[in-house]
Amino acid sequence: MKQLKPAARLPVKKPARAMRPSPRPDIVALHGEVARLRQAVREEGEAAVAGWAECLHRPEFGPSARNLAHYLALRHRDLRALQSPLMALGLSSLGRLESRVLPGLEAVEATLGRLAGQEGGDWPSEAAFFAGQELLARRTEEVLGPVSPDRQVGLLVTCPSEAADGPGFMLELARCGVEAVRINCAHDDATIWARMVEHVRAAESETGRRLRILMDLAGPKIRTGKVRHLRDGKRILEGARLAIVPPGGLRRLDEDEADFAAECTLAEVFGMARAGERVFLDDGKIGAVIDRADDGCLLTRVTRADAKGVKLKREKGINFPDTDLRCAALTAKDLEDLDFIVRHADGVGYSFVQSAADMKDLQDALAARRPEDWQRLSVILKIETQRAVRALPEIVVRAAGRQPTAIMIARGDLAVEIGFARVAEMQEEILWIGEAAHVPVIWATQVLENLVKKGMPSRGEMTDAAMASRAECVMLNKGPHVFEAVRELDTLLRRMAEHQHKKTPRLRRLASW
């Protein structure tokens, strides 16, 4: 067989030097847009911080106030058109910048700069990027003390009057791992509160576990006084005429004008409310519109009530969501109760705070009663009205600029004030403001309410409690099954801590599949 010659080798060409591709025009444009956004946010934020200077007495709150100012500057813009192209490049969509506004923008800008073929613009260090997260954890400990690392969310429990009867209630809370107890000054008196405090200290001594005591001021809560039925029937139906009168005003009422009448405990309302404004009573069970308003009577027409009617009783809440109520946040009773609070509590819950001026009034009152170290007392800002929501950044800066601060989402009154449809949206925004200011947020009102009161949770409230894991603390109200609810909530929050931190999912290995 003829032997074949090996095939001649073709000359091998050296590969041409790789040419760096030109950056996509959209990346160059995107880089410029983010750079301009960062610069504008920085400048507007610094201007806002300068306006807050007289409030910032605690140097350690300075970086947090600055981050809050940058966050407000960022969120005054509609960024939705910017988010999608960033996501398509595998970059942050800017949706999780609450605790680190400038570091987050700087990281995105630096990455876009490299993709656009430009030099400069270093990435922030990991320490700088997560500094806000560390500050929030530190501020949470200031208010609640050390929180279980496995749970990451503190537990706060409201004390019933029976907690004064013996040490058992506080002892069981301490054994369940609760971080703090809440005493509501709208109920009971200083004698009963003192016994509760004594039992807390005894429980601490026996278990070696510190419990923070937070005491709520009652505030100018508007309630019904005496109620009169002027016609047959005791239930208020839709279409009924309801007269709201000042304390003692029932005897002066023209009974031909109304079907029902109720006193309102806040007399100042009658100089502020106007015809056409809405009124809600008994946690929104009754909705009405004012047809006529004068100093002696608000004549209303009921527009919402249960089909079977609602039996209105004394001591039920009244809300005027459309009325610009300008009344002192601190009542005479609150000032009296502060004498007890500054001696025995770790923090004060400020009910119905609505402005930075209200916050100044409380701080002045605390300084007058405990001049040497009132700044060690924490303050819990209970956000319960539309006006408080609008003024929240200024209230937070005034408070946290001088003392440890937390925000409570008081969903009961807030839902009535802004409407049930908006309360979920608003609690998200309050969470964002708290995180931007590195201030802990307490998720409150009706958490596991069926479980606390009846011993059996609903599916919806378990989901609500799971969502509460994005706050720094969850509050349970009083009820016969509260210890069972504490244990259930503790388990739920420990499980959620493996999956979620604030708005960021944690990608733990899924074991279900």
N, C-alpha and C positions, 0 to 999 in steps of 0.2 A: 504494500500500500504506500502510495506516495505521501511523504510527510509534508504537512502544510506548514508554511512559514508563519511564524507569529505575525499577527496584524501590527502594522506600524502604529506607534503611539502618536496620538494627536497632541500637539503642543497645548499645555494647560495654561490658560490665561489667569493671571492673578486677579482676584476680585477687585473691582474698583472700590475705592474708599467710600464707605457708606455715607451717603449724603443725609444730613439731618433734615427731616421733613419740615416744611414750613408749618408753623402753628396754624390751626384752624382759625379763621377770622372770628368765629363766634366765641372762641375761648379768649382771644385778645379783648373782644368787647366785654365779655363777662368779667374778666379780670379788672378792667377799668371801672365797671359798674360797682363791683364789690369794694374796690379801693376808694371810690368816691363815697360810698355808703359808710364805710368805716370812718373816714375823715369827718363826715357830717355828724355821725353819731357821737364821735369824740367831742367835737366842738359844742354841739347842743347839750350834751351831758355835762360838760365842764361848766357851762353857763348856768345850768340848773343847780349844780352843787354849790356854786358861788352864792346863789340865792338862799341856800339852806344853811349857810355858814354859822349863823347865830344859834342854830339848833344842835350843832355837832360838838357837844361837850366831851363825848367819849372818843378819844383818838382811834380806838380799835374799831369803831363803827364807820370811820371815814371811807375805807375801801368799799364797804357794803353800800353806803349812800351813793358813792360814785357809780358802782355797778347798776344800782337801781335807776339812777339818772340816765345812764346809757341805755338801759332796757326800755325805759319810757320813750326815749328818742327813737330807738329802733322800731318800737311797736306803734308809733304814730304814723308809720308808713305801711302801705299795703305791699307785702313782699311776695305775694303768691306767684307772680309772673317770674320771679327770680328763682323760686324753689325748684321747679321742674328741671331746668337745664343744669343746676348744680347736682341734683340727684342723678341725672343721666351720666355725669362724669364720675360718679361714685363718691361725691363729696357730701359734706354736711348740708342738709336743706335749711339750716339756720333755725330749725324747730326746737332745738334743745339748748338754747343759749342762756336760759334764765340766770344761772349762777355765774356765767363767764362771758359776758357780752363781747368785750373787746378781744380777749384771747381767742374766742371762737371765730370772730370775723378775721382776725390776723392769721389764724391757721388756714382758713379758706383762701384768703388773699395770697398767702405765700405759696400754696399749692397751685393755684391758678397761674401765678407768676412763672413758676417753673414750667408748667404746661404751655405757656405762651412764649417760652424761650427768653424770659427776662431774668435778670439777676436781682439779688437783693430781696428784702422782705423775709426775714427769718421766721421760722415757726416759734411759737411760744414754748417754753419748757413745759414738761409734764406737770411740774410743781405749780407753775403759774396757771396752767389750764384748769387744774382741779382745786385751786386755792379756795374758790367760793364754796365748793362742796364741803371742804374742811371747816370753813367758817360757820356754815349752817349747822354742822354737827356740834360745834363748840357752843353756839348760841342755844341750841336745843338743850344741851346739858346745863346751861346757866338757869334755864327755867324749870326743867323737869328733873335734873340730876341725871346720873348715868342711866341710859336706856339699854335694855337687853340687846347685845350685839346680834343675837340670832333673830330677833324680832325687828329691830331698828325703828320701831314706831312705839312711842310711849302710850301708856294707858292711864286715863283720868276717869275717876268715878265720882258721881254726885252722891253726897251723903243724905240719907233720909233722916227725919227727926229721931227715929229710933236708934240711930248710931250713937246718940248721947246716953242711952240707957245702960250700956255696959261696954267692955273692951272687945267683945267678940267680933263686931262688924269690922273694925279697923284691923284687928289681928288677922282675920281671914283675907282681907285685901292684901295685906303685906305678904302673906303666905302664897297668894296667887301671883305675886310679882308685879303688882300695880306700882306705877311710879308716883302718882299724885292723887290727892283727894280734893274734891270741890265742895265748899260750904257756901250755900246760897243765902245771902243776907236778906233776901226777900221773905224768908221764912224763919220762924223761931226767934230767939233773942240771944243776947250776950251770955246769959247763964248757960243755955244749951250749947252754944258754940264753944264755950270754955270747956265743957265736959267732952265734946268731940275732940278738941285739941289735946286734952289730957289723955284720951284713949289712943290717939295717934302716937303720942310720945311713948306710951306704954307698949304699943305694938312694935315700935322701932327698937325699944330696949330688949324686948323678948326675941325678936327675929334677927336683929342686927341689920335690918333693912331700912334705909331712910325713905320716908314718905314726904313729899312736898305738899304743903297746905296752900291751896289757892282759894281765896274768898271773893265771891261776886258781890259787888254793890247792886242794890235793887234798881237804881236809876229811875228816871221818870217814866216808868211803865204805865201806859194808859189802860185803865181797866173800867169795867162796869161797877157802879155802886148799886143802889137799890133799883129794882126792876118792878114795873107796874103793868098789869094787863088791863087795858081800858075797855075791852070788848070781851065777848064770850070766846072761850078757847085760850089755851096756854101756849100754843106753839105758833111760832112766827112762820108764815108762808110767803112765797113769792108774791109780790104785789101789795103786801101789807105796808101800812104807814107806821114808821118807827120814829119817835121823837127822842133825841138825845139832849139831855139837859145838864146843867152844872150841878155840883153837889148841893142838895137841898132844893133843887129846882122843880121837883115833882109837884109840890103843892101850888106852884104858880102856873102850871101847865093848863092850857085850854084843851080839855079832854075831848072836845068835838073834832079836833084836828088830827088825832092819831089813834091807832089801834093798840100800840104798845109804846112804853116809854122806859128809858133807862138813864140813870145818872152816869156821867163821865167824870172820873176822878181828877182829870187835869183841866182846871177851869180856864187856863190860858187858851185852850183850843178854840173857844167860842169867839175870840177876836181874830183868829187866823183862818179858819175854814171858810170856804166860799161855795156858793151854789154850783152844782155841776161836778163837784169833786166826789171821789169815791170814799166809802167807809167800809171796813170789814170788822166783824166781831167774832169772837170765839174761834180764833185760829182760822178765820176765813170761812167758817160754816155759814155765816150770814154775810151777804154782800149787799150794799145799798148805795144809792146816789143821793146827795144832798139836793133837795128841791128848794129849800129856803134856809138861810143862815142869818142869825142875829146873835146878840150877846147873851140872850136868854134861852135859845133853843136852836137846834139843828133838826129841821123836819126832813126826814129821808124817806125814800121809797125803796123797798126791798126788791132787789133784782136777782138775787140768788139765794136759794135755801133748799134744803132737802124736800123731796116731794111730800114727805110726812110732816114737814115742819120742824123747826128747831126750838127747843125750850131754852130761852136765854136766862142765865143765872148771874148772880153776883160774882165778882172777881174774875170775869172773863176779859181777855185782852181786846182792845180796840185799836185798829190801825187806820191811819189817814195817809195812804200812800201818795196822794196828789197834793197834799197840803204842806207848805213850807213851814214846818213847825220850828220855831226859834225859841227854845226854852233851855234853861240851864241843864246840862247833863248831870250835874251833881245836885241832889236834893238835900234838904236839911237832914233827912234821915241818913243819907249817904255820908255826910260829914260827921255825924255822930258815930256811925258804924266804923269809920276810918280810925277812930280812937282805939278801937279793939283790934282792927286789922293790922295796924303798924306794930303792935306789940306781939302778935301771935302768928301771923301768916308769913309765908314766903313770897306770895304774890297776890295782886288784886285784880279781879276781873272788872273791867270798865264797861258797864252796860250802857248801850245807846250813845256811845261816843260818836260824834258826827263831824268834828273839825279839829284842826290843830289847836285852836283856841280852847276847846274842851280839854285837850290833852294838857295844855299848860295849866289849866285850872286844877286838874288832879295833881300834877307835879308840885304846884305851889302848896296844895293842901297837905301832901305827903311831907314836903320839906318843913312845913310849920310844925308837924307832929313828931318828926324824927330827923331833926336837922343834921345830925352827925353822919348818918349813912343811909338816908332814904333811897339813894341810887342802887342799893343792893336789893331792894324789893323789885320783883318783876311785875310787869303790867301785861294783862291779857286784853287785847282790843277786841271787843265783841261787835262784829259788823252786822248790824240789824236793819239798816235803813238805806234808801237810795242815796241820801246825802252822804252817808258814811262811805259808801262804795266810791262815789265820785272823789271824795277827799282822802281816800286811803293812802296814797303815797306820802302826802304831807303829814298825815296823822302818824304814820310809821316812822318817818324821819324825826319828828318831834319827840316821839316816845323812845325809840331805840337810840337816838342821839344822846340820851341821858341815863337810860337804865335798861336792863334785860327786858326783852319784849317778845310777845307772841301774838298771833292773830287767831281769833276764833271765828269760824264760819258758823254763825248762829242761824241755822237754816230755817228755824221755825218762823220767827218774825220776818226774816229776810224774804222768805217765800211769799208771805202775805203782802209785803211791801212792793216787791218787784214783779210778782206773778209767778205761779208755780212753773210755768213753761220756761222761765228764764233762770230759775235758781240753779239748775245744773250748769248752764253756761257761766253764770257768775261765780260759782264755787271754783270752776277751773281758773278763771282770771285771778281770783284771790290767791289761789295756790301759786300762780306764776309770779304775782307781785311779792308774795312772801319769799319765794326762792330767790328772786332777783335781789331782794334786800338782805338775804341770808338770815331771815327771821322765821322761826318755826311757825307752822300753821296747825291749829287744832280743828279737827273735823267733828262737828257736834250736831245734836238734835236727831232724835228718833233712830239712832244707830242700834240695830238689833232689838227694836222696841218690842216686837212680838215675843221674842225670846225672853227679854227682861221681864215683861209683864205676865206672859202666859206660859212660858216654859217651852215654846215651840217656835223656831224661827220660820219666816217665810223665805221662799227662794229669792225673791227680789231683794230682801234686806241683807241676805248673805252676800249677794253680788255687790250691793252698796258698800258693805263693810270691806270687801276685798278692794274696791276702788279707793277706800280710805287709806290704803297702804301708801298712797302717794303723799299723804300728809305726814307731819312729824309726831302727831299725837291724835288719838281717837278718844272721845268722851262718851261714856255710857251714863244714862240717866238712872234714877233710882227705880226699884221694882223688886218684887218678891224672888225673882230668879236671877238677880244680878251676878251672883258668884258663878253660876253656870254660864252666863253670858261672857263673863271675863275669861273663863277658861276656853270657851269656844273661840272667842276673838283672838286670844293669845295664840292658839293653834293656827288659826287662819292667817294671821299676820306673819307668823314664822314661815309658813309655806309660801306666802306671797313674796317674802323677802328674797327667796331663791330665784324668783322670776322677774321682779320689777324693782327698779330704783327710780323714784320720781317718774318722769316720762320715758325713761330708757328701759327697754326690755333687757333682761339678763338671759343670755342664751345657754342656760343650763342644759345638760344632756337630757333629752326627753326619754323617759323610761316607759311611757304608755304604749309605744309601738315597737 
